[in-house]
Amino acid sequence: MIERQHWHPVAGSEAIRDAPFAVRLLGEDLVLWRDPAGAVHAWPDRCPHRGARLSLGRVEDGHLECPYHGWQFAASGRCVHVPALPAFTPPATHCVKAFDVREAHGLVWVRLETGAIDLPAFAAEADARLRKLNCGPYTVEASAPRIVENFLDLSHFAFVHEGWLGARGASAIADYKVEETPTGLRATQCKAWQPQSNLHSTAPAQVEYTYEVTAPYTAVLTKIPESGTTAVADWRESIALFIAPVEAERSTCWFRLAVADFDSPDEKLRAFQDTIFRQDQPVLESQQPKRLPLDLRAELHTSADRASSAYRRYLSRQGITFGVHP
């Protein structure tokens, strides 16, 4: 699967401390652990000796120790100590497989197969004028592509987010543009009338969105409300949706906020994002089929769905199979 060559978020960086941490990605169990130098490692969550979960063990003397027989594995993955045979020097074949790991955007990212694909881009990360904050993780009983498509969808605002991001009396969607990019797609001139477009809204506003798909299971939006409709001058924000495809029909999500707000408490910023996503979640989990159909004839479409149709075509071109129907 090409998905195995992509980078996927699997945990918040702050969650990986002194103990092994179990995660699941693309239907496989992994263990994460941090060595004394601060580097995070990702391995199959299975000891090669007798198959016990390494995530039930502990970090001992800078090594990951299996809970069953105490075998210790160095950061390289090689076994360096077998307590039952203290004088035994384990050969190089006594080892666990190591996956590629990176830390970025406050998250730990893993890819199961090495390739040339880079981490998904988030341009706002480098903007010092914007504060960065993660929201989540959210566990969702839905496929990752269904969640991305919902993120790209403007026309549900008036119903799912009524009184917040939309209103029934202003549900019309103006024409907008969608273009292919090397990493997915970009939708521009997306406009929505919103009663409360952000935490600091002081009046209903016409808000312009730009959406980008930067990887199969990643999307970014930027939005700018009308001048004078927020308590913060020159308000702007960018939000990245990072998804771990846990199973074909289960996902873990994080939102990375980049906002022009250095004063509000973290809890207040997260509460707004939590409210919006908790409105989305029951609808997402109700969709059938749970896996996103890539055949455009499987569901009905209008011009308001231009971005989601383009997203499905992109997944088809990429050969994505996890979380979709062909």
N, C-alpha and C positions, 0 to 999 in steps of 0.2 A: 504494500500500500504506500502511495506517495505521502500519505499523512504521516508516516513514520519518519520522514525526512524533514518535516516541519518542526519548529520549536513550539512547545505548548507550556502554558503556565500550570504548575502543579501544586504550589503552596506559596503562602506569603513568606518572605525572607525571615520575618520575625518569629515564625513558627518553628524554624529549624535551629534548635539551640543545643542542649547537652544530651538529648536522647534521640534515638532513631525515630523516624516519622514515616508512617505508612501512607501511601497515596495510590491512586489507580489511574491509569492513562491508557486509552485505546484498548480497554478490556484487559490490561495487564497490571498485576500488582508490583509496585516498586517500593523500595525503602530509600529514604533520604537521611543523610546524617552529615554533620559538620565536624571537620577535623580540627585539631588544636590551632592550625594556621588560619582557620576561618573559612576554608573552602568547603563547599557543599558537594556531596557525592550522591549519585543515583545508581542503584543496582536493582536487579530483580529481587523481590522480597522472598527469597528462597535460599536457604543454605545449601551449597552443593554437596554437603556431606549426607544429610538425611532429610532435607527438604523442609526444615522448620522455618517459620517466618523470622527473618532477621530483625524485623521491626519490633519483635518482642524482646530483643536483647538489649544491650547497652553499649555505650562508648567507654572503653577501658584502655588507659594508657595510649590514647590516640588511635586506637583500633576499634573496629566494630566487632563486638563479641556476640556469637550465636547463643541464644538462650538454652539450647538443648545440650550441647556437649562443650560449650565454652571455646570453640574454635575462634581465633581472632584473625581478622582480615585488615591489612593495611589499606591506606588510601588508594593504592594502586589496584586493589582488588585481590592481591595475593595473600594466601593464608600464611601467617608468620608464627602461629603458636597453636599446638594441639595439646591441651592439658593432660590428656591420657597418656601421652608419650613426650615427656618434657625434653628428652634429648633428640627428638625427631626434628629434622629440618624438612619442612614440606617442600615438594618440588614445585616448579612454576605452574604445573598443570592443576595444582590445588588452588583454585582462584574462583572469583565471581566475575561476571561480565560487568563492565562499567559503561554507563551511558553518558553522552555529552550533557554537560550542565552549564548554565549561565545564570547569573543574577542580574535582573534589570527591572526597572519600573516597580521596585519594591516586591518583586516576585521571583521565585525560582522557576526556571524554564528548563525543560528536558526535551531532547529528541532521541528517539529510539534507534534511528539509523543515521549515520553520518552522511552529510550531503553538502551541497553548495548553497542551500537556502538559508538566508539570514533571519535574525529575529524580526518580527513585525515592527514596522516603523511607527513611532509616535512623535511627531515633530514638536509638539508642545513641551515635551520633556526638557528640551534645551532652553526654553524661554524662562529666564529668571524672573520675569514680571508676573508669572503665574505660579500659584501655590499648588503643590502636588499632594494628592491624598488618595489612598485606596479605600474602596468600599467593597465589602464582601468578606469571605466567600459566600456565595449563594449556591445551594444545591438545588438543581432543577430537574424534574422528571420530564425532560424534553431533549431532543437532539440538538447538538450545537448549531447546525445550519438553521433550524427553526428559530433559535434564539437570535442569531445574526439577522435573519430576515425580519423579525419583529423590530429589531433595533433600527433597521433601514426604513421602516414603514411610518409614514406621516398620517395616513388616513384613519388609524385607530385612535389617535389622540382625543378626538371629540367624544369618544365612547368609553374607552378603557380609562382614560385620564381626565374625564369630565370635571371641570372646575379647577383643574391644575394646568395641564398642557393643552387643553382643548375645551370646546363647548359645542353642543349639538347644533346650535344656531349658526355656527361658523365652521361647518365640516367640509366645505368645498376645498379641493386641492388644485391649486394653479399648476399649469404646465411647468415642468422642470427638465433639466438636462442630465443625461447620463452618458459617460464615456468610459471606455475600457482603459485600464492602466496595466503596467507590468505586474502589479501585485493583486489586481482585482478590478475595481471600478471606482469611479468618482461621480457623485451626484451633486449638482450645484443648482442654485436658484430655487431651493426648496423652502417654501414659506408656509407658516402656520400662525393662526391667530390664537394667542394663549393668555388665559386669565392670570396665570402665575408661571412664568417661564423659568424662574430660578428662585433661589432663596431670598433674594433682595428685591423682588418685583414690587413696585409701588402702584402699578396700573396695568391693565391688560395691554398686550403689545403684539404687533406683527413681528415675528421672529424669523430670521433667515438662517437656514441650516445648510451646511455642507457635509456630506457623508463620504467616507472612503472605506472600502474594504481593502485591508492591507495584508491579509492572509486568509486562508479558507475559514478559519474560526475567529477572526479578529476584525473589528470595525471601529472607526473613529468618527465622531461628529464634532463639528464646531458650530457654535450658534452665537448670533449677535442680535439682541433685542433692539427695538427702536430707541433712539436717544431720548433720555428723560423718563424712561419707564422703570428704572432701577435706582435704588438708594446709593449704589456705588457708581461713581462716574466712570464712563468708558468700560462698562462691564462687558466681558467676553469670557468665554469658557470653551474648553475642549475636553471631550470625554472619550476615553478608549474603553471598549468592551473586549476583555480578554477571556477566552473560554477554554477550559480543559475538557476535551471530549472523553469523559470517563468511560461511558458505555455508548453504544449506538443510540440509546434513548435516555441517557442520563448525562448531565453536564454539571460542571462547577464553574461559576462565573465570578469575575472581579470587574469593577469599574475603576479606572484610573482617572481621577478628576484633575484638571489643570484649570484653576479658576483665579480670577483677579480679586481675591479675598484672602488677606493675611490676618484678619481679625476674628472671624467667627470660630468658635470652638470646633474641633474635629467632629464631636458628636452631633452638632447642629447641621453641618454639611452632610454627614452620613445619613442623618435622619431624613433629609429631603430625598436623597437618592434611594434610600430604603423604601420610602413611601411609593415612589414612582415604580420601582421594580416589583414590589409586592402587588401592585395593581396588575402588572403584566403577567406575573407568574401563574395564577390559576388559569388564565386564558391559554398561555403557552402549553401548560400541562394537559389542557383539554383537547388540543388539536389532534385530529386523526387524518392520515396516519402520523405517528410521532416522527417518523423519518421524512425529511423533506423530499417531495417528488421532484426529480429533475426533468421529467417529461412534462413540458408545458401544457400538454393536453390533459393532464391528470387533474388540474384544478382550473378555475376560471380566473381570467385576468382582465384588467382595464388599464388605461394609460396611467392611472394613479399608482399602479403596481410596477411601473417601469424599472425601478431600482431592484426590486426583488426578482423580477424576471431576468434582469441582467446578471444578478448574483447567481441564479440557478444555471445560467449558461456558462458562467465562469467556472463553477464547480464541475460542470460536465467537461469543459476543456481541460481542466487540471487533472481529471481522472480521480476525483475524490469519491470514495465509496463508503466511508464511515459516517453513519448518521443520515444517509440519503437513500432514496429509492431511485434506481436508474431510469 
